[in-house]
Amino acid sequence: MKRALITGITGQDGSYLADLLLAKGYEVHGIIRRASTFNTGRIEHLYQDPHVNGVRLFLHYGDIADSTNLIKLLYRIQPDEIYHLAAQSHVRVSFDIPEYTGDVTGLATVRILEAIRETGLKSKFYQASSSEMYGKAQEIPQRETTPFYPRSPYGAAKVYAYWVTVNYRESYGIFACNGILFNHESPRRGETFVTRKVSRAVARLWAGLDDKVYLGNLEAKRDWGYAQEYVEAMWLMLQQEQPDDYVIATGESHSVKELVEEAFSYVGLNWRNYVEMDPRYFRPAEVDFLIGHPEKARKLLRWEAKTKFKGLVRLMVDADIEALKGPVLERREPYAVAR
């Protein structure tokens, strides 16, 4: 039985990755931070599975800012694979807390790599890199060889983490991979991220619970895929004979405005009646156009995105409407849109 350690297991990607690895027969360990409230909602369903609970899923209190704790955990767990997904991952927020973002999004990667080196383990390491590293894109589409030009503290921290991963691979022979994932969304996405903010707002507006939704830059274009599919690419990277870096994307780009139009039209609403602009949601430096070129992943990993833009938006809107319970929703007629 293979043993995996996931940082950020309670996040969107971490929870889907835990699902995948458990289905493949892994023993899965996750690092969680101590909090006064429960923050394990995304993996709660795993505790209902009698084949998982108390047998193959283990959570450990820890913090990726604590290198001593990380070394102790590696000695104790002895993982075959480490998936480093934890970060301060909100790009807009990184402008407000740049030092913290640099610490937990950038330096945490070197802490884990040093822990691998210090313990002498042969663990394979996955680093969650980001399309935000491309920022002011120097090439369209963006591929593994495209120069980085980050436009946020988050993007800059991810660039550091990317290169330190390459450095440890080349200097110490650690099996370390960078997955340069373009935007990937799902019903488990945090509510402050624009895709989930839109899908949740559409559900509440359709149910008559809200009147408006406030958004930032509608012209920004992104390559959006489905997170549940993207975690398979993470796993595939660590199954290869040699470590390498891969762009994971759909190869399509759509604007936030297109996202809004698709989500609202799906439930029969005119978005212009509900959406208002709020300058607070604009970034000090914008990333205008990202689109990935995933040919290397298609060729070497035999991976490609199956869920494209329209299907992803509808999947998320459906999930947020389904999550609304009670008499308000029960009075609503089903949205008359071709499924």
Disulfide bonds with the S-S distance in Angstrom:
none
